[in-house]
Amino acid sequence: MTDDDTIRAAGCVLWRRSPVDGALEICLVHRPKYDDWSHPKGKLKRGEDPLAGALREVEEETGYTAVPGARLPTAWYEVAGRPKQVHYWAAEAAGGSFAPNHEVDRILWLSPAAARARLTQPRDRQLVDAFLNVLNLT
């Protein structure tokens, strides 16, 4: 495999303070195509900066604009025999509202513990841990 075979993607651990009690909440997206719960993410466009792509994907999938924060660990895994690299950032929701779309039919705002439990992939759970570590909440 060459570097050109790598699928490049980016996403965010999108968070906010609850409008009810101010508690930390993490946004998860449900993708009906895969019937999974994950952080908002997606493939980068050719030549797209990873951070710009991460923020674009957050807005496309969740309807929320976001303010980027700390860089989180990059995930590496294989999809259909090809390597995939996903860059991640913590990002605070700045405004917006969700409307179901062709990629995402539901979102949930959950406590970090509930988000960790709901996530489908173990690698996404590790991102919650890294996010909490960055915020010094572990």
Secondary structure, 3 states (H helix, E strand, C coil): CCHHHCEEEEEEEEEEECCCCCCEEEEEEEECCCCEEECCEEECCCCCCHHHHHHHHHHHHHCEEEEEEEEEEEEEEEECCEEEEEEEEEEEEEEECCCCCCCCCEEEEECHHHHHHHCCCHHHHHHHHHHHHHCCCC
